[in-house]
């Protein structure tokens, strides 16, 4: 009997565990959420209602300030729900959102934020 090859992670970038305010809006959705992890190309977040796979969304993610207590930076993007899981105990839905359209400036802000967290 042959041992199957291990399945490799298909992600193109690293993800960090980070709980950040996250807003979802699109055709009847106006949801405040919290991320559970963040990557260069998307996020996983917890929400209280179901959103169908492949739903296109407008999202806003608020990054904390680099130094001090000043205001954080909010990045906006278009995204697509590419995965979802429901916790049967709590009923919370966890969705993975891939950023399908993000401005280069916002993409760089997100990358810099993640890189700073990784350097700790």
Residue pairs with C-beta under 8 A, 6 or more apart in sequence:
11 39
11 41
12 40
12 41
13 39
13 40
13 41
14 39
14 40
14 114
14 118
15 37
15 38
15 39
15 44
16 37
16 38
16 39
16 114
16 117
16 118
17 36
17 37
18 35
18 37
18 38
18 117
19 34
19 35
19 36
20 34
20 35
20 38
20 61
20 62
20 63
20 64
21 32
21 33
21 34
21 61
21 62
22 32
22 33
22 34
22 35
22 43
22 45
22 59
22 60
22 61
22 62
23 30
23 31
23 32
23 33
23 59
23 60
23 61
24 30
24 31
24 33
24 45
24 47
24 51
24 57
24 58
24 59
24 97
25 31
25 57
25 58
25 59
25 60
26 55
26 56
26 57
26 58
29 51
29 55
29 57
31 47
31 48
31 49
33 45
33 46
33 47
34 45
34 46
35 43
35 44
35 45
35 61
36 44
36 45
36 46
36 94
37 43
37 44
38 61
38 110
38 113
38 114
39 114
40 107
40 110
40 111
40 114
41 98
41 99
42 79
42 82
42 96
42 97
42 98
42 99
43 59
43 61
43 96
43 97
44 94
44 95
44 96
44 97
45 94
45 95
45 97
46 92
46 93
46 94
47 92
47 93
47 94
47 95
48 91
48 92
48 93
49 93
50 84
50 86
50 93
51 57
51 81
51 84
51 93
51 95
52 81
53 81
53 82
53 83
53 84
54 80
54 81
54 82
55 80
55 81
56 78
56 79
56 80
56 100
57 78
57 79
57 80
57 81
57 97
58 76
58 77
58 78
58 79
59 76
59 77
59 78
59 79
59 97
59 99
60 74
60 75
60 76
61 74
61 75
61 76
61 77
61 110
62 72
62 73
62 74
63 72
63 73
63 74
63 75
63 109
63 110
63 113
64 72
65 71
65 72
65 73
66 116
73 109
75 102
75 103
75 106
75 109
75 110
76 102
76 103
76 106
77 99
77 100
77 101
77 102
77 103
77 106
78 99
78 100
78 101
78 102
79 97
79 98
79 99
79 100
80 97
80 98
80 100
81 95
81 96
81 97
82 96
82 97
82 98
83 95
83 96
84 93
84 94
84 95
84 96
85 93
85 94
86 92
86 93
86 94
87 93
87 94
99 107
102 110
